[in-house]
Amino acid sequence: MSFCHWEGDTLVLNVLGRPRAGRTAIGEVIGSQLEIHVAERPVRGQATAHMVAFLAEEFQVPQSAIVVVFGVYNVNKQLRITAPRRLPAVIPPPVQGSLF
């Protein structure tokens, strides 16, 4: 299973959050998840909120375009990012003309 797939213009992303990092950054693919280092403590969803804000900038979307499907209080998360305007190098673009 891949760490991400496309459903129309929505990117579905499986994430492994790494809180308490020195800086917030996109890490490497680990199995079926993309590692995201977060420079925030995992207290009451603060690390997840920080991650969403960071990813909104990375994908050039408003924070409201990112939905945490599951994992707000867990390191294992699934996110849905609607209509990203920029893709980090690790994310493959959608395949044009394919069935989602």
CORURLIN-V204427 format. One record per residue. N is the residue number from 0. RES is the residue in one letter. PSI is psi in degrees with one decimal (999 if undefined). Layout:
n->(N N)
res->(RES RES)
psi->(PSI PSI)
This chain:
n->(0 1 2 3 4 5 6 7 8 9 10 11 12 13 14 15 16 17 18 19 20 21 22 23 24 25 26 27 28 29 30 31 32 33 34 35 36 37 38 39 40 41 42 43 44 45 46 47 48 49 50 51 52 53 54 55 56 57 58 59 60 61 62 63 64 65 66 67 68 69 70 71 72 73 74 75 76 77 78 79 80 81 82 83 84 85 86 87 88 89 90 91 92 93 94 95 96 97 98 99)
res->(M S F C H W E G D T L V L N V L G R P R A G R T A I G E V I G S Q L E I H V A E R P V R G Q A T A H M V A F L A E E F Q V P Q S A I V V V F G V Y N V N K Q L R I T A P R R L P A V I P P P V Q G S L F)
psi->(135.6 160.1 -11.3 158.9 164.1 138.7 91.8 -123.9 11.7 127.4 124.7 120.8 124.1 125.4 143.0 106.5 139.3 86.2 167.7 27.8 162.3 -33.1 157.1 126.7 156.7 130.7 -141.3 168.3 127.5 104.4 -118.5 25.7 151.4 125.0 130.4 117.3 131.7 123.7 59.4 150.8 147.7 67.0 118.1 39.6 7.1 -40.3 -39.2 -43.0 -40.9 -41.6 -44.5 -43.0 -43.4 -47.9 -31.8 -41.4 -44.1 -40.3 0.2 54.1 159.1 154.3 -29.1 -14.6 -4.3 121.5 129.7 106.8 -47.3 158.1 21.9 -40.1 24.7 155.9 -24.6 119.2 158.0 131.2 148.5 122.0 113.1 127.2 57.0 137.4 -17.6 142.1 126.6 156.2 -30.7 -14.3 122.1 143.6 160.1 148.1 119.9 137.0 1.3 159.5 132.2 999)
